[in-house]
Amino acid sequence: MVCKALTPDYVNDFLSIFRAGLDGLDPIYTGDTIASARETYTAEHVEGLMAEGRISGCFDGDVLEGILVQGYADVPGKVTPIVNTTTIPWIMARKPGNGAGTNLMNYCIETAREAERNVDVVVVAIAKENTDAIRFYQKLGFEPNNDFSGNRALMSFFISARVRPHPEDWDKPAAKL
């Protein structure tokens, strides 16, 4: 499998995988969360994210097998004092277990290491009930940290050792840089 940034040529393929992936999240996420994602991720919105280089895809030959959406923002609150953060709001595979998710996360981490914006950490927010996702991220080297929004668990992959907080510091308020 090969991963790369997606271009607007893949909007329909992205939306097909994304919508099917949302259908599979129904027992884990609330209907409001899923409805909001369906409303937000229109073809126009996806094209804009692709133009910014924020959507990656994993291909098996010519077939798009998985998608990953990246955000670049400070994570609010007590989460982390790190400014250069990449967040992953969505990662989905056409067929769970096909290796696309692992390949996409490895691709994301490698591109974050090489990024001009000097990314220090990759953060994912996961529904606490999504134990399969938590195990998936742990296998990739993500570490759990404090709670976020009550029903979500945050996990972080530290690219730069200089920013790794001590475990006892996770619940302390983030420093203002």
Stockholm file with secondary structure:
# STOCKHOLM 1.0

chainA/1-177         MVCKALTPDYVNDFLSIFRAGLDGLDPIYTGDTIASARETYTAEHVEGLMAEGRISGCFDGDVLEGILVQGYADVPGKVTPIVNTTTIPWIMARKPGNGAGTNLMNYCIETAREAERNVDVVVVAIAKENTDAIRFYQKLGFEPNNDFSGNRALMSFFISARVRPHPEDWDKPAAKL
#=GR chainA/1-177 SS CEEEECCGGGHHHHHHHHHHHHHHTTTTSCHHHHHHHHHHCCHHHHHHHHHTTCEEEEEETTEEEEEEEEEECCCTTTTCSCSSEEEEEEEEESSTTSSHHHHHHHHHHHHHHHCTTCCCEEEEEEETTCHHHHHHHHHTTCEEEEEETTTEEEEEEESCGGGCCCGGGTTSCCCCC
#=GC SS_cons         CEEEECCGGGHHHHHHHHHHHHHHTTTTSCHHHHHHHHHHCCHHHHHHHHHTTCEEEEEETTEEEEEEEEEECCCTTTTCSCSSEEEEEEEEESSTTSSHHHHHHHHHHHHHHHCTTCCCEEEEEEETTCHHHHHHHHHTTCEEEEEETTTEEEEEEESCGGGCCCGGGTTSCCCCC
//
